[in-house]
C-alpha cells in the first residue's frame, strides 16, 4: 500500500518556549510545493485566518467521502453534475474527558444532470455506501454524521 506524507515546519519566534507565550503557527507542505499556514483553533489562541488541524481533519473526511461517492456514482451511471459539502468538526471532551474532535458532520449536496433524480432513499443509500468505503471515515469510526442536503436547502449552507 501507499505511504503518503507531508512536511511540517515550526520555528519559535519568541525568546523562550514558555506556557501560553509562544505561537503555534506553522507550515504544512503537501507534495513539495503546496504550503498551508496552520495554527491552533481560534478558541485555543490560533489565528482565525489560518487553517487549524480540526478543519484539516474535516476537510480530509469531506474530500474522501466525495471521491468515494463519485466513484460509486460513476459505477452506477449516475450523472453527477456537481457536489458540494459543508463539513463541521465539533470540539469537545471524549468519554475519557480529553479534548477531541467528538463528531464531524457532513452536509453533502449533490446535483445531477437534468432528467436524473434519484429517490431520497437511493441517495441516502449511496451516501451511506460512500461513508462505509471512505478510508478516512473508516479511520474515524463512529464520529461522523451525514446530513444529506437537497438543492432546495442550499440557502441554509454558509458561504
DSSP file (Angstrom, degrees, kcal/mol; ACC not computed):
  #  RESIDUE AA STRUCTURE BP1 BP2  ACC     N-H-->O    O-->H-N    N-H-->O    O-->H-N    TCO  KAPPA ALPHA  PHI   PSI    X-CA   Y-CA   Z-CA
    1    1 A X              0   0    0      0, 0.0     2,-0.1     0, 0.0     0, 0.0   0.000 360.0 360.0 360.0 170.2    0.0    0.0    0.0
    2    2 A X        -     0   0    0      1,-0.0     2,-0.5     2,-0.0     0, 0.0  -0.426 360.0-148.4 -80.3 149.6    1.0    3.6   -0.3
    3    3 A X        -     0   0    0     -2,-0.1     2,-0.4     2,-0.0    -1,-0.0  -0.991  20.2-167.2-111.5 120.9    2.8    5.8    2.2
    4    4 A X        -     0   0    0     -2,-0.5     2,-0.3     2,-0.0    -2,-0.0  -0.915  10.5-176.4-113.6 135.3    1.6    9.4    1.9
    5    5 A X        -     0   0    0     -2,-0.4    26,-0.5     2,-0.0     2,-0.3  -0.846  19.8-166.0-134.5 164.9    3.5   12.2    3.6
    6    6 A X  E     -A   30   0A   0     -2,-0.3     2,-0.4    24,-0.1    24,-0.2  -0.863  23.5-125.6-133.5 168.2    3.6   15.9    4.3
    7    7 A X  E     -A   29   0A   0     22,-2.2    22,-3.4    -2,-0.3     2,-0.4  -0.983  23.6-167.0-116.9 134.4    6.3   18.1    5.6
    8    8 A X  E     -A   28   0A   0     -2,-0.4     2,-0.4    20,-0.2    20,-0.2  -0.964   4.9-176.1-121.4 137.7    5.7   20.2    8.7
    9    9 A X  E     +A   27   0A   0     18,-2.6    18,-2.5    -2,-0.4     2,-0.4  -0.982   6.9 172.3-139.0 128.3    7.8   23.1   10.0
   10   10 A X        -     0   0    0     -2,-0.4     2,-0.4    16,-0.2    16,-0.1  -0.989   7.9-171.1-127.7 138.9    7.5   25.2   13.1
   11   11 A X        -     0   0    0     14,-0.4     2,-0.2    -2,-0.4    -2,-0.0  -0.995  26.3-121.6-132.3 126.3   10.1   27.8   14.2
   12   12 A X        -     0   0    0     -2,-0.4     5,-0.1     1,-0.2    12,-0.1  -0.482  25.1-177.9 -66.4 131.6   10.0   29.5   17.6
   13   13 A X        +     0   0    0     -2,-0.2    -1,-0.2    10,-0.1     2,-0.1   0.584  59.1  81.0-102.6 -17.0    9.8   33.3   17.2
   14   14 A X  S    S-     0   0    0      9,-0.1     3,-0.1     1,-0.1     8,-0.1  -0.477  90.0-112.4 -89.3 160.5    9.9   34.1   20.9
   15   15 A X  S    S+     0   0    0     -2,-0.1     2,-0.3     1,-0.1    -1,-0.1   0.824  97.6  11.1 -62.3 -31.0   13.0   34.3   23.1
   16   16 A X  S    S-     0   0    0      5,-0.2     2,-1.2     2,-0.1    -1,-0.1  -0.978  77.9-109.7-146.1 156.4   11.9   31.2   25.1
   17   17 A X        +     0   0    0     -2,-0.3     2,-0.4    -5,-0.1     5,-0.1  -0.753  52.2 164.1 -88.9  95.3    9.3   28.5   24.9
   18   18 A X    >   -     0   0    0     -2,-1.2     3,-2.7     3,-0.1     4,-0.1  -0.923  47.0 -89.1-118.7 140.4    7.0   29.5   27.8
   19   19 A X  T 3  S-     0   0    0     -2,-0.4    -1,-0.0     1,-0.3    -2,-0.0  -0.170 110.7  -1.9 -48.9 125.1    3.5   28.2   28.5
   20   20 A X  T 3  S+     0   0    0      1,-0.1    -1,-0.3     2,-0.1    -3,-0.0   0.505 115.2  90.8  72.8   4.5    1.0   30.4   26.8
   21   21 A X  S <  S+     0   0    0     -3,-2.7     2,-0.3     2,-0.1    -5,-0.2   0.005  71.6  71.0-123.4  28.0    3.7   32.7   25.4
   22   22 A X  S    S-     0   0    0     -5,-0.1     2,-0.4    -4,-0.1    -2,-0.1  -0.957  77.1-109.9-140.1 160.3    4.5   31.2   22.1
   23   23 A X        -     0   0    0     -2,-0.3   -10,-0.1     1,-0.1    -9,-0.1  -0.707   9.2-160.2 -91.8 139.0    2.9   30.9   18.7
   24   24 A X        +     0   0    0     -2,-0.4    -1,-0.1    21,-0.1    14,-0.1   0.426  51.1 130.0 -90.3  -1.9    1.6   27.5   17.4
   25   25 A X        +     0   0    0     14,-0.1   -14,-0.4    12,-0.1     2,-0.3  -0.274  29.7 152.7 -59.4 135.2    1.6   28.9   13.8
   26   26 A X  E     - B   0  38A   0     12,-2.9    12,-3.1   -16,-0.1     2,-0.4  -0.925  39.9-109.2-153.5 174.6    3.4   26.6   11.4
   27   27 A X  E     -AB   9  37A   0    -18,-2.5   -18,-2.6    -2,-0.3     2,-0.5  -0.939  17.7-163.6-117.2 135.5    3.5   25.5    7.8
   28   28 A X  E     -AB   8  36A   0      8,-2.4     8,-2.8    -2,-0.4     2,-0.5  -0.981  12.0-156.9-115.4 128.9    2.4   22.2    6.3
   29   29 A X  E     -AB   7  35A   0    -22,-3.4   -22,-2.2    -2,-0.5     2,-0.4  -0.915   4.0-163.3-111.6 128.7    3.7   21.4    2.9
   30   30 A X  E >> S-AB   6  34A   0      4,-2.8     4,-2.4    -2,-0.5     3,-1.0  -0.908  71.0  -8.6-106.9 134.6    1.9   19.0    0.6
   31   31 A X  T 34 S-     0   0    0    -26,-0.5    -1,-0.2    -2,-0.4   -25,-0.1   0.828 117.6 -67.9  52.7  42.6    3.6   17.5   -2.5
   32   32 A X  T 34 S+     0   0    0     -3,-0.2    -1,-0.2     1,-0.2     3,-0.1   0.844 131.2  38.5  51.4  43.5    6.7   19.6   -2.4
   33   33 A X  T <4 S+     0   0    0     -3,-1.0     2,-0.9     1,-0.2    -2,-0.2   0.389  81.2  91.1 173.5 -17.0    5.0   22.9   -3.2
   34   34 A X  E  <  -B   30   0A   0     -4,-2.4    -4,-2.8     2,-0.0     2,-0.4  -0.841  55.0-169.7-103.4 101.7    1.6   23.5   -1.7
   35   35 A X  E     -B   29   0A   0     -2,-0.9     2,-0.4    -6,-0.2    -6,-0.2  -0.769   5.0-168.5 -95.9 132.7    2.2   25.3    1.6
   36   36 A X  E     -B   28   0A   0     -8,-2.8    -8,-2.4    -2,-0.4     2,-0.5  -0.974  20.0-132.6-119.2 131.2   -0.7   25.7    4.0
   37   37 A X  E     -B   27   0A   0     -2,-0.4    14,-2.0   -10,-0.2     2,-0.3  -0.744  32.3-173.3 -83.6 124.6   -0.5   28.1    7.0
   38   38 A X  E     +Bc  26  51A   0    -12,-3.1   -12,-2.9    -2,-0.5     2,-0.3  -0.893  13.0 158.7-123.4 147.7   -1.7   26.2   10.1
   39   39 A X  E     - c   0  52A   0     12,-2.4    14,-0.5    -2,-0.3     7,-0.1  -0.891  47.0 -70.7-150.5 178.5   -2.4   27.3   13.7
   40   40 A X        -     0   0    0     -2,-0.3    10,-0.1    12,-0.2     5,-0.1  -0.323  66.3 -82.7 -68.4 161.0   -4.4   26.3   16.7
   41   41 A X    > > -     0   0    0      1,-0.1     3,-2.3     3,-0.1     5,-1.8  -0.341  45.2-109.2 -59.9 149.2   -8.2   26.7   16.6
   42   42 A X  G > 5S+     0   0    0      1,-0.3     3,-1.9     3,-0.2    -1,-0.1   0.837 118.8  62.1 -53.8 -35.4   -9.2   30.3   17.4
   43   43 A X  G 3 5S+     0   0    0      1,-0.3    -1,-0.3     2,-0.1    -2,-0.1   0.707 105.5  48.9 -62.8 -17.8  -10.6   29.1   20.8
   44   44 A X  G < 5S-     0   0    0     -3,-2.3    -1,-0.3     2,-0.0    -2,-0.2   0.050 133.1 -87.8-110.9  22.9   -7.1   28.0   21.7
   45   45 A X  T < 5S+     0   0    0     -3,-1.9    -3,-0.2     1,-0.3    -2,-0.1   0.531  80.8 142.6  89.5   7.1   -5.4   31.2   20.7
   46   46 A X      < -     0   0    0     -5,-1.8     2,-0.5    -7,-0.1    -1,-0.3  -0.373  61.0 -96.9 -80.9 161.1   -4.8   30.5   17.0
   47   47 A X    >   -     0   0    0      1,-0.1     3,-1.9     4,-0.1    -5,-0.1  -0.654  26.1-147.5 -75.4 118.8   -5.1   32.9   14.1
   48   48 A X  T 3  S+     0   0    0     -2,-0.5    -1,-0.1     1,-0.3     4,-0.1   0.666  95.3  67.1 -65.1 -13.7   -8.5   32.5   12.6
   49   49 A X  T 3  S+     0   0    0      2,-0.1    -1,-0.3   -11,-0.0     2,-0.2   0.679  94.6  71.9 -77.0 -16.9   -7.0   33.4    9.2
   50   50 A X  S <  S-     0   0    0     -3,-1.9   -12,-0.2   -10,-0.1     2,-0.1  -0.637  90.5-107.0 -97.7 155.3   -5.1   30.1    9.2
   51   51 A X  E     -c   38   0A   0    -14,-2.0   -12,-2.4    -2,-0.2     2,-0.3  -0.452  34.6-150.0 -68.6 150.7   -6.3   26.6    8.8
   52   52 A X  E  >  -c   39   0A   0    -14,-0.2     4,-2.3    -2,-0.1     3,-0.4  -0.871  26.3-107.3-121.4 162.6   -6.3   24.5   12.0
   53   53 A X  H  > S+     0   0    0    -14,-0.5     4,-2.2    -2,-0.3     5,-0.1   0.831 118.3  55.6 -57.8 -33.7   -5.9   20.8   12.4
   54   54 A X  H  > S+     0   0    0      2,-0.2     4,-2.1     1,-0.2    -1,-0.2   0.906 109.3  46.1 -67.7 -40.5   -9.5   20.2   13.2
   55   55 A X  H  > S+     0   0    0     -3,-0.4     4,-2.8     2,-0.2    -2,-0.2   0.900 110.9  53.8 -64.8 -40.1  -10.6   21.9   10.0
   56   56 A X  H  X S+     0   0    0     -4,-2.3     4,-2.5     2,-0.2    -2,-0.2   0.885 107.7  50.4 -62.5 -38.4   -8.0   19.9    8.1
   57   57 A X  H  X S+     0   0    0     -4,-2.2     4,-2.3     2,-0.2    -1,-0.2   0.932 111.6  47.2 -64.5 -45.8   -9.5   16.7    9.5
   58   58 A X  H  X S+     0   0    0     -4,-2.1     4,-2.7     1,-0.2    -2,-0.2   0.894 112.5  51.0 -61.7 -39.3  -13.0   17.8    8.4
   59   59 A X  H  X S+     0   0    0     -4,-2.8     4,-2.8     2,-0.2     5,-0.2   0.918 108.9  50.3 -63.9 -44.1  -11.6   18.6    5.0
   60   60 A X  H  X S+     0   0    0     -4,-2.5     4,-2.4     2,-0.2    -2,-0.2   0.920 113.6  45.4 -61.1 -44.4   -9.9   15.3    4.7
   61   61 A X  H  X S+     0   0    0     -4,-2.3     4,-2.9     2,-0.2     5,-0.2   0.940 113.8  48.7 -64.6 -47.4  -13.1   13.4    5.6
   62   62 A X  H  X S+     0   0    0     -4,-2.7     4,-2.4     1,-0.2    -2,-0.2   0.913 113.8  46.5 -60.3 -44.3  -15.2   15.6    3.3
   63   63 A X  H  X S+     0   0    0     -4,-2.8     4,-2.7     2,-0.2     5,-0.2   0.929 114.0  47.5 -63.9 -45.8  -12.8   15.1    0.3
   64   64 A X  H  X S+     0   0    0     -4,-2.4     4,-2.3    -5,-0.2     5,-0.2   0.922 112.5  49.6 -62.1 -44.9  -12.5   11.4    0.9
   65   65 A X  H  X S+     0   0    0     -4,-2.9     4,-2.7    -5,-0.2    -1,-0.2   0.922 112.0  48.8 -60.8 -44.9  -16.3   11.0    1.2
   66   66 A X  H  X S+     0   0    0     -4,-2.4     4,-2.9    -5,-0.2    -2,-0.2   0.937 111.5  48.0 -61.4 -47.5  -16.9   13.0   -2.0
   67   67 A X  H  X S+     0   0    0     -4,-2.7     4,-1.9     1,-0.2    -1,-0.2   0.875 113.5  48.1 -64.1 -35.9  -14.3   11.0   -4.0
   68   68 A X  H  X S+     0   0    0     -4,-2.3     4,-2.3    -5,-0.2    -1,-0.2   0.921 111.8  49.8 -68.3 -43.6  -15.8    7.7   -2.8
   69   69 A X  H  X S+     0   0    0     -4,-2.7     4,-3.0     1,-0.2    -2,-0.2   0.929 110.7  49.7 -58.7 -46.6  -19.3    8.9   -3.6
   70   70 A X  H  X S+     0   0    0     -4,-2.9     4,-2.5     1,-0.2    -1,-0.2   0.892 109.8  50.8 -62.5 -39.7  -18.2   10.0   -7.1
   71   71 A X  H  X S+     0   0    0     -4,-1.9     4,-1.9    -5,-0.2    -1,-0.2   0.925 114.1  44.1 -63.1 -44.0  -16.6    6.6   -7.7
   72   72 A X  H  X S+     0   0    0     -4,-2.3     4,-1.7     2,-0.2    -2,-0.2   0.900 113.4  50.9 -67.3 -40.7  -19.8    4.8   -6.6
   73   73 A X  H  <>S+     0   0    0     -4,-3.0     5,-3.0     1,-0.2     4,-0.3   0.895 108.6  51.9 -64.1 -40.1  -22.0    7.1   -8.6
   74   74 A X  H ><5S+     0   0    0     -4,-2.5     3,-1.3     1,-0.2    -1,-0.2   0.922 109.0  50.2 -62.9 -43.0  -19.9    6.6  -11.8
   75   75 A X  H 3<5S+     0   0    0     -4,-1.9    -1,-0.2     1,-0.3    -2,-0.2   0.843 112.6  47.3 -62.6 -32.9  -20.2    2.8  -11.4
   76   76 A X  T 3<5S-     0   0    0     -4,-1.7    -1,-0.3    -5,-0.1    -2,-0.2   0.417 114.6-119.2 -87.7   1.2  -24.0    3.2  -11.0
   77   77 A X  T < 5 +     0   0    0     -3,-1.3     2,-0.6    -4,-0.3    -3,-0.2   0.838  55.6 160.1  61.6  35.8  -24.1    5.5  -14.1
   78   78 A X      < -     0   0    0     -5,-3.0     2,-1.9    -6,-0.1    -1,-0.2  -0.800  41.2-134.1 -85.8 123.3  -25.5    8.4  -12.0
   79   79 A X        -     0   0    0     -2,-0.6    34,-2.4    -3,-0.1     2,-0.4  -0.513  26.6-170.7 -81.9  78.7  -24.8   11.6  -13.9
   80   80 A X  E     +D  112   0B   0     -2,-1.9    32,-0.3    32,-0.2     3,-0.1  -0.548  12.3 179.4 -71.5 126.0  -23.4   13.8  -11.1
   81   81 A X  E     -     0   0B   0     30,-2.9     2,-0.3     1,-0.4    31,-0.2   0.799  65.6  -5.7 -95.2 -37.4  -23.1   17.4  -12.3
   82   82 A X  E     -D  111   0B   0     29,-1.8    29,-2.7     2,-0.0    -1,-0.4  -0.990  54.2-162.1-156.4 158.8  -21.8   18.9   -9.1
   83   83 A X  E     +D  110   0B   0     -2,-0.3     2,-0.3    27,-0.2    27,-0.2  -0.986  14.6 169.4-144.5 129.3  -21.0   18.1   -5.5
   84   84 A X  E     -D  109   0B   0     25,-2.3    25,-3.2    -2,-0.4     2,-0.3  -0.944   7.9-170.6-137.0 162.5  -20.5   20.4   -2.5
   85   85 A X        -     0   0    0     -2,-0.3     2,-0.5    23,-0.2    23,-0.2  -0.993  21.0-151.1-151.0 151.3  -20.3   19.9    1.2
   86   86 A X        -     0   0    0     -2,-0.3     2,-0.4    21,-0.3    21,-0.2  -0.926  26.4-168.2-123.6 102.8  -20.2   21.9    4.4
   87   87 A X        -     0   0    0     -2,-0.5     2,-0.5    19,-0.2    19,-0.2  -0.767   3.4-165.9 -98.1 137.1  -18.2   19.9    6.9
   88   88 A X  E     -F  105   0C   0     17,-2.5    17,-2.6    -2,-0.4     2,-0.5  -0.981   8.1-155.3-126.8 121.6  -18.2   20.8   10.6
   89   89 A X  E     -F  104   0C   0     -2,-0.5     2,-0.5    15,-0.2    15,-0.2  -0.851  14.6-150.2 -93.5 125.1  -15.8   19.5   13.2
   90   90 A X  E     -F  103   0C   0     13,-3.2    12,-2.1    -2,-0.5    13,-1.0  -0.854   6.4-153.1 -99.9 125.0  -17.2   19.6   16.7
   91   91 A X  E     +F  101   0C   0     -2,-0.5     2,-0.3    10,-0.2    10,-0.2  -0.767  38.2 113.2 -96.1 141.6  -14.7   20.0   19.5
   92   92 A X  E     -F  100   0C   0      8,-2.2     8,-2.9    -2,-0.4     2,-0.4  -0.947  65.2 -57.0-177.1-166.3  -15.5   18.7   23.0
   93   93 A X  E     -F   99   0C   0     -2,-0.3     6,-0.2     6,-0.2     2,-0.0  -0.811  45.5-142.2 -99.7 136.6  -14.5   16.1   25.6
   94   94 A X    >   -     0   0    0      4,-3.0     3,-2.3    -2,-0.4     8,-0.1  -0.145  42.8 -79.4 -82.7-174.7  -14.5   12.5   24.7
   95   95 A X  T 3  S+     0   0    0      1,-0.3    -1,-0.1     2,-0.1    -2,-0.0   0.750 132.7  54.0 -61.2 -24.8  -15.5    9.6   27.1
   96   96 A X  T 3  S-     0   0    0      2,-0.1    -1,-0.3     3,-0.0     3,-0.1   0.391 120.3-108.9 -89.0   3.3  -12.1    9.8   28.8
   97   97 A X  S <  S+     0   0    0     -3,-2.3     2,-0.3     1,-0.3    -2,-0.1   0.597  76.2 133.8  80.6  11.3  -12.6   13.6   29.5
   98   98 A X        -     0   0    0      1,-0.1    -4,-3.0     0, 0.0    -1,-0.3  -0.689  64.5-104.0 -94.6 147.7   -9.9   14.5   26.9
   99   99 A X  E     +F   93   0C   0     -2,-0.3     2,-0.3    -6,-0.2    -6,-0.2  -0.488  60.0 142.5 -66.2 135.8  -10.4   17.3   24.3
  100  100 A X  E     -F   92   0C   0     -8,-2.9    -8,-2.2    -2,-0.2     2,-1.0  -0.967  64.1 -83.8-159.5 170.5  -11.1   15.8   20.9
  101  101 A X  E     -F   91   0C   0     -2,-0.3   -10,-0.2   -10,-0.2     3,-0.1  -0.822  47.2-174.6 -80.4 107.2  -13.0   16.2   17.7
  102  102 A X  E     -     0   0C   0    -12,-2.1     2,-0.3    -2,-1.0    -1,-0.2   0.740  60.3  -3.2 -82.5 -23.8  -16.1   14.4   19.1
  103  103 A X  E     -F   90   0C   0    -13,-1.0   -13,-3.2    -3,-0.1     2,-0.5  -0.967  53.8-149.8-164.2 147.7  -18.0   14.4   15.8
  104  104 A X  E     -Fg  89 144C   0     39,-2.9    41,-2.7    -2,-0.3     2,-0.5  -0.995  16.7-156.2-123.2 125.3  -17.8   15.6   12.2
  105  105 A X  E     -Fg  88 145C   0    -17,-2.6   -17,-2.5    -2,-0.5     2,-0.4  -0.871   4.5-161.1-101.2 129.9  -21.0   16.5   10.4
  106  106 A X  E     - g   0 146C   0     39,-3.1    41,-3.2    -2,-0.5   -19,-0.2  -0.875   8.4-170.8-105.4 143.4  -21.1   16.3    6.6
  107  107 A X        -     0   0    0     -2,-0.4   -21,-0.3    39,-0.2    41,-0.2  -0.587  16.7-172.5-129.9  68.7  -23.8   18.1    4.7
  108  108 A X        -     0   0    0    -23,-0.2    41,-3.2    -2,-0.2     2,-0.5  -0.381   8.8-166.4 -70.8 140.3  -23.3   16.9    1.1
  109  109 A X  E     -De  84 149B   0    -25,-3.2   -25,-2.3    39,-0.2     2,-0.5  -0.979   7.8-171.3-125.9 115.4  -25.3   18.5   -1.7
  110  110 A X  E     -D   83   0B   0     39,-0.6     2,-0.4    -2,-0.5    41,-0.3  -0.915   4.8-165.7-112.7 131.4  -25.3   16.6   -5.0
  111  111 A X  E     -D   82   0B   0    -29,-2.7   -30,-2.9    -2,-0.5   -29,-1.8  -0.929   9.7-158.6-114.5 142.8  -26.7   18.0   -8.2
  112  112 A X  E     -D   80   0B   0     -2,-0.4   -32,-0.2   -32,-0.3     3,-0.1  -0.724  30.3 -82.2-116.4 164.0  -27.4   15.7  -11.2
  113  113 A X    >   -     0   0    0    -34,-2.4     3,-2.0    -2,-0.3    -1,-0.1  -0.276  66.2 -79.8 -59.2 151.4  -27.8   16.3  -14.9
  114  114 A X  T 3  S+     0   0    0      1,-0.3    -1,-0.1     3,-0.0     3,-0.1  -0.271 119.3  29.0 -54.3 134.8  -31.3   17.4  -16.0
  115  115 A X  T 3  S+     0   0    0      1,-0.2     2,-0.5    -3,-0.1    -1,-0.3   0.290  99.0  97.3  96.4  -9.9  -33.7   14.5  -16.2
  116  116 A X    <   +     0   0    0     -3,-2.0     2,-0.3   -37,-0.1    -4,-0.2  -0.955  37.6 155.6-115.5 127.5  -32.0   12.4  -13.5
  117  117 A X        -     0   0    0     -2,-0.5     3,-0.1    -3,-0.1    -6,-0.0  -0.761  25.8-152.7-151.4 100.4  -33.3   12.4  -10.0
  118  118 A X        -     0   0    0     -2,-0.3    -6,-0.0     1,-0.1    -2,-0.0  -0.346  32.3-101.9 -68.3 155.6  -32.7    9.5   -7.6
  119  119 A X     >  -     0   0    0      1,-0.1     4,-2.6     4,-0.0     5,-0.2  -0.290  32.3-107.2 -68.9 162.9  -35.2    9.0   -4.8
  120  120 A X  H  > S+     0   0    0      1,-0.2     4,-2.6     2,-0.2     5,-0.2   0.895 122.7  52.0 -58.2 -39.7  -34.3   10.2   -1.3
  121  121 A X  H  > S+     0   0    0      2,-0.2     4,-2.3     1,-0.2    -1,-0.2   0.901 109.9  48.0 -65.7 -40.9  -33.9    6.5   -0.3
  122  122 A X  H  > S+     0   0    0      2,-0.2     4,-2.3     1,-0.2    -2,-0.2   0.915 113.5  47.5 -65.5 -42.8  -31.5    5.8   -3.2
  123  123 A X  H  X S+     0   0    0     -4,-2.6     4,-2.6     2,-0.2    -2,-0.2   0.916 112.3  49.4 -64.6 -43.1  -29.4    8.9   -2.5
  124  124 A X  H  X S+     0   0    0     -4,-2.6     4,-2.4    -5,-0.2    -2,-0.2   0.913 110.7  50.3 -62.3 -42.4  -29.3    8.1    1.2
  125  125 A X  H  X S+     0   0    0     -4,-2.3     4,-2.0     2,-0.2    -1,-0.2   0.906 111.8  47.8 -62.2 -41.7  -28.2    4.5    0.4
  126  126 A X  H  X S+     0   0    0     -4,-2.3     4,-2.4     2,-0.2    -2,-0.2   0.900 111.6  49.9 -68.0 -40.2  -25.4    5.8   -1.9
  127  127 A X  H  X S+     0   0    0     -4,-2.6     4,-2.2     1,-0.2    -2,-0.2   0.903 111.6  48.7 -64.2 -40.4  -24.2    8.4    0.7
  128  128 A X  H  X S+     0   0    0     -4,-2.4     4,-2.3     2,-0.2    -1,-0.2   0.860 110.0  51.2 -69.8 -33.9  -24.1    5.7    3.3
  129  129 A X  H  X S+     0   0    0     -4,-2.0     4,-1.9     2,-0.2    -2,-0.2   0.920 109.0  51.6 -64.9 -42.4  -22.1    3.4    1.0
  130  130 A X  H  X S+     0   0    0     -4,-2.4     4,-1.2     1,-0.2    -2,-0.2   0.917 110.5  48.7 -59.6 -42.2  -19.7    6.2    0.3
  131  131 A X  H  < S+     0   0    0     -4,-2.2     3,-0.4     1,-0.2    -1,-0.2   0.917 109.7  51.9 -62.8 -43.0  -19.3    6.6    4.1
  132  132 A X  H  < S+     0   0    0     -4,-2.3    -1,-0.2     1,-0.2    -2,-0.2   0.827 116.8  38.8 -64.4 -32.5  -18.7    2.9    4.6
  133  133 A X  H  < S+     0   0    0     -4,-1.9     2,-0.3    -5,-0.1    -1,-0.2   0.526  86.5 112.9 -97.6  -6.9  -16.0    2.8    1.9
  134  134 A X     X  -     0   0    0     -4,-1.2     4,-2.2    -3,-0.4     5,-0.2  -0.518  60.5-146.0 -70.8 126.0  -14.2    6.1    2.7
  135  135 A X  H  > S+     0   0    0     -2,-0.3     4,-1.3     1,-0.2    -1,-0.1   0.901  98.4  47.5 -58.9 -44.2  -10.7    5.5    4.0
  136  136 A X  H  > S+     0   0    0      1,-0.2     4,-1.9     2,-0.2     3,-0.3   0.914 110.4  51.5 -68.3 -42.0  -10.8    8.5    6.4
  137  137 A X  H  > S+     0   0    0      1,-0.2     4,-1.4     2,-0.2    -1,-0.2   0.895 107.4  53.8 -60.6 -39.3  -14.3    7.6    7.7
  138  138 A X  H  < S+     0   0    0     -4,-2.2    -1,-0.2     1,-0.2    -2,-0.2   0.821 108.3  50.7 -64.9 -29.4  -13.0    4.1    8.4
  139  139 A X  H  < S+     0   0    0     -4,-1.3    -1,-0.2    -3,-0.3    -2,-0.2   0.863 112.3  45.5 -72.6 -37.1  -10.2    5.6   10.4
  140  140 A X  H >< S-     0   0    0     -4,-1.9     3,-1.0     1,-0.2     2,-0.4   0.629  87.5-172.4 -85.3 -14.7  -12.5    7.8   12.5
  141  141 A X  T 3<  +     0   0    0     -4,-1.4     3,-0.3     1,-0.2    -1,-0.2  -0.430  63.7   4.8  63.1-111.8  -15.1    5.1   13.2
  142  142 A X  T 3  S+     0   0    0     -2,-0.4    -1,-0.2     1,-0.2    -4,-0.1   0.375 104.5  88.6 -92.1   3.4  -18.2    6.4   14.9
  143  143 A X    <   +     0   0    0     -3,-1.0   -39,-2.9    -6,-0.2     2,-0.4   0.081  66.1  93.3 -97.9  27.1  -17.7   10.1   15.0
  144  144 A X  E     -g  104   0C   0     -3,-0.3     2,-0.4   -41,-0.2   -39,-0.2  -0.963  47.3-171.9-122.9 134.9  -19.2   11.1   11.6
  145  145 A X  E     -g  105   0C   0    -41,-2.7   -39,-3.1    -2,-0.4     2,-0.6  -0.990  10.8-153.1-123.2 132.2  -22.8   12.2   10.9
  146  146 A X  E     -g  106   0C   0     -2,-0.4     2,-0.6   -41,-0.2   -39,-0.2  -0.923  10.8-176.7-109.9 119.0  -24.1   12.6    7.3
  147  147 A X        -     0   0    0    -41,-3.2     2,-0.2    -2,-0.6    -2,-0.0  -0.890  22.7-142.5-114.1  96.0  -26.9   15.1    6.8
  148  148 A X        -     0   0    0     -2,-0.6     2,-0.3   -41,-0.2   -39,-0.2  -0.391  13.3-149.1 -67.0 128.6  -27.8   14.9    3.1
  149  149 A X  B     -e  109   0B   0    -41,-3.2   -39,-0.6    -2,-0.2     2,-0.3  -0.699   2.9-148.8 -95.4 149.5  -28.7   18.3    1.6
  150  150 A X    >   -     0   0    0     -2,-0.3     3,-3.1   -41,-0.1     4,-0.3  -0.877  31.0-107.6-114.1 151.2  -31.2   18.7   -1.2
  151  151 A X  G >  S+     0   0    0     -2,-0.3     3,-1.5     1,-0.3     4,-0.2   0.802 118.9  60.8 -49.9 -33.0  -31.0   21.5   -3.7
  152  152 A X  G 3  S+     0   0    0      1,-0.3     3,-0.4     2,-0.1    -1,-0.3   0.704 100.4  57.0 -67.2 -17.9  -33.9   23.3   -2.1
  153  153 A X  G X  S+     0   0    0     -3,-3.1     3,-2.5     1,-0.2     4,-0.3   0.357  71.9 105.7 -93.4   5.2  -31.9   23.6    1.1
  154  154 A X  G X   +     0   0    0     -3,-1.5     3,-1.3     1,-0.3    -1,-0.2   0.747  68.3  67.2 -62.9 -23.2  -28.9   25.4   -0.4
  155  155 A X  G 3  S+     0   0    0     -3,-0.4    -1,-0.3     1,-0.2    -2,-0.1   0.642  94.2  61.3 -70.8 -10.5  -29.9   28.7    1.2
  156  156 A X  G <  S+     0   0    0     -3,-2.5     2,-0.4     2,-0.1    -1,-0.2   0.614  83.6  96.1 -86.2 -13.6  -29.1   27.0    4.5
  157  157 A X  S <  S-     0   0    0     -3,-1.3   -72,-0.0    -4,-0.3   -71,-0.0  -0.636  74.3-129.7 -83.5 129.0  -25.4   26.5    3.6
  158  158 A X              0   0    0     -2,-0.4    -2,-0.1     1,-0.1    -1,-0.1  -0.267 360.0 360.0 -67.2 162.3  -23.0   29.1    4.8
  159  159 A X              0   0    0    -73,-0.0    -1,-0.1     0, 0.0    -2,-0.0   0.497 360.0 360.0 -63.7 360.0  -20.5   30.6    2.4
